[in-house]
């Protein structure tokens, strides 16, 4: 990130990270140093022991700094850079998808990503996934610019994307009608009224507000054309996952903490991704949306 973005984050959470002096001999770690240590951990994936050697801190101190800083970052900045979606916000997302990817009435692309973790004690096969490693699931919804609209972290690795979605808070909000999904509207340049939908892959169920591709079995030419359009729009969430994986190398190997701290780390990573887009890049994707 740029130094201006770092200064912005420090200005927002610095007060919360400051520690009082306990005596006149030991000087507390400053809020700036705490943020630097945390970002260094997320960007490189270095172990707590390696960071402790580099910054001349104790290993347990580094672990505590990462825990407190990621938690503070999420609590203070998620209302600004990842607020709960409103009706107006989702309508703006739908307009973005139409303008950039030529897909109407889309209010977000949804998918899950398995994040590697160290095998938790006494967990059995709960976190062991079909890819043959231990993980927790990050389920995300992105807009047309690969920015996360909403995330949910903590699903067991053994669950499928569909199973994770069925047990998620997002699904419960959709079922109860608490999520402010806009009312059905006409498709562009037609009189046909259809609901707003999220886009998912074959692992997700077909619901009124969740669209998935046609089955590949007995797929007609029209079905293949529709699947291609849906896949192009749905790739925004895949790109979002790819971006956080490229920027934050802590995701390149198992996160060697307990699952509760791993969840906080993942949420902080997604939030930092949004902050960088908001502060530095804006609408950094320019789709050739009218070619299909």
N, C-alpha and C positions, 0 to 999 in steps of 0.2 A: 504494500500500500504506500501511497504518498505520505510525506511527512505532515501535510495538512490534514489528512485523514487520521493519522495517529494523534495529532494534537486535538482534533475534534473529539475523539474517543476519550482521551485523557481528561479533557475539560469536562466531559459529561460524567465520568465515573471516578475522577481523581479524589474527590472529597470522601467518597465511600471507602476508598482503598487506603487512605492515610491512617497511620497508627500513632498512638501517643507514646511518648518516651516513658519507659518504665524505670530508668535510672539515668545517671549522667555518664555512664561508661559505654553502654551498648546503644548505638544509634539505630533506630528502626529503618527498615527498607522503605524507600520512598515509593509513592504511588507510581511514578514514572518507571522506576526499576521493576516494580511488580508487573506492570503492563508489558514491558520489554521482555521479561522472562517468560511470561505467558505466551506472547506472540512468537517468541523464539521456539518454544516447545511445540506450538501448533504448526508452525511453518516448516520445521525441520524434523519433528518426530524424535528428537534426541531424548535419551533417557533422563530421568530426574538426577541420577548420579552424574551424568555428563554435564548437565546444566549447572549442578551444584559446584563442580570443579571449575567451570568456565566463569561463573559469577561469584565464586568464593562464598558460597552459601552452604548451609546444611542440606542434605538430601531431603529430609522431612520438611524443611522450610520451603524448598522449591515445590514440593507436593502440595503444601498448604497454600502457597501463593497461587498456584494454578487453579486450585479448587475455589478459592475465594474470588479470584479475578474473573473467572469464567461465569461464576454464579452472579456476581455483581453486574457484569456486562449484560447478561441475559435479562436480569430483573430491571435494569435501568433503561435499556435501549430497545427492547423488543416492542414496547408500546409505540415507538416512533418508527422503527424500520421493519417491523413485521406485525402490525396491529391486526386484531381480529377483522376478517373481511366484512365489509358492509355491502348493502345493495348497490350503492353508487360505485364503490370500488370494483365490484364484480362486473358491472356494466362497462366500466372503463377497460377492464381486462378483456372482455368480449370484443370490444372495439379494436383493441390491439391485435388480437388473434385474427380478426377479419382483415385488418390493414396489412399486417405483416405476413400472415400465413394463409390468407384466403379461406379460413374456416369459420363459418358463422356460429353464433350462439354458444361459443366455447368460453367458459369461465375459469379454465385452468386445466393443466395436464397433471395427472397423478401417477405416481409409481413408488416402488420401494427399493431401498438399497441396503444390502447387508454390510454392516461395519464390523470389521474384525476386532475381537476382544480376546483377552486372556481367559482361559477357561475358568469360570467362577467355581469356588469350592462347593462341593456337594450339590452340583446342579444337574448331574446326570446328563441326559441328552437334550435338555430344554433349549440350550443355546447352539446346538450342533445342527448346521443347515445342510441342504442338499448339495452344496458345493464342497462339503467335507472340511469345514472349519467352523470355529465358534464365532458367533456374531450376535449383535442386536440389530433390529431393523429400524432404519430411518425411512418413514413414509412422508413424502413431500408433495406439495402442490405448487406448481410454478406458473407465472404469467408468461406472456409472449416474449419477454426479454430475459428469460431464465432467472428471474428473481423469485424467491420463495414467497408465496402467499401465506402458506401455513405449513407447519411440520408437526410430526408426532414421532417421538423416539421411545424405544423401550420394548418393542415387540420381540418375542423370542425368535431366535434364529431358525428353529424348526418349522415355524409357520410359513405358509405361502403368502404371496402378495394379497390374494383374495381373503385368506384367513386373517391376516393382519388388518385389512380394511374392515372386515366384518366385526372385529373386536375393538375398532378404533373409536375415538371420541367424535371424529368427523362423521362417521357413519351414523352414530347415535343422534348427532345434531340434524343430519339430513332426514332421518326417520321421524323425529319429533317436530320437524319444521322450524327449529330454532336457528338454523343457519339461514342468513338472509339472502336466499337465492332469488334473483329477479323473476318476475312473472314471465310466462311464455310470451313470445313476440314473433312477428312475421320475419321470415327469412328475407335477406336483402333482395330487392327487386321482385318479390313474389307476394302472394296473398296467403301463403301457407304458414300457419302458426305452429311453432314448435318450442319446446322448453329449452332453457339454458342447461348446459351439460358440462360435466368434467370428462376428460378423455383418458381412458386407461387402456392397457394392453389386454391380451387374451386371458390373463390370470384374474381379471376383475369381473364381477357379475354385471349383467346388463340390467340397469335400472332406469327409471324415468329421468334421473339427473346424472346418470353415468353411462357414457357411450363407450363401447368396445368394438374392435374390428369384426367383420363377418368371419365365420369359420372358413378355414382354407379348404375344407371338404366341399366339393361341388360348388366352388366359387366361380361365379359368372364374371364376365368382363366388367359389368357395372359395379359388382362387389369389389373387384380388384382395384378399380378406379377410386372407389370410396375409401378402401383400406389405405391406399397410397396417400390420399389427402389427409386422412386421420393420422397416419404415421408421421407425416411431415410436421403436423401441428404438435403431436405428442412428443416429438423429440426435444422440445424445450426443457422438459423435466430431466431427460437424459443428459442434455448439455449442462444443466445446473449441477447435477451430480458429478459430471466430468470436470467442471470448473473447480468445485470445492476439493476434489481429489487431486487436481494439479497444483492448487495453491497451498494446501495444507497437508504436508507429507506425513503428519501423524496418522493419517488414514492409510498410509502405504503398508503399515504393519499392524499387528494386534495392539490395541490400546491396553497397556498393562496397569489398569486400575480396576477397582470394583465397578460393577455395572452402573451403579447410581452416579458415580463421578463421570463415567464414560458418557452417560446420557447428557450431563451438563456440558461436557466438552463438545459433543456433537451439536448441541443446540447453539453454543457460542460460535462454532464454525459457520453454521448456516446464517446466523445473524451477522457475522463479520462479512460474509459474502454479500448480503443485502446492503450493508453499509458501504462497501466498496463500490457497488453499482450505483447507489444513490449519490455518493459524494464524488465519484470519479468518472463513471462511464455513461450513466444515463441509459438511453436506449441504444445499446451498443450492437444490437443485432439488426441488420437491414436485410430483410428477406426479399427474394425475388418472387413475391407472392402471387403474381398473376401469370405464371408460366404454365400452370396446370389447369 
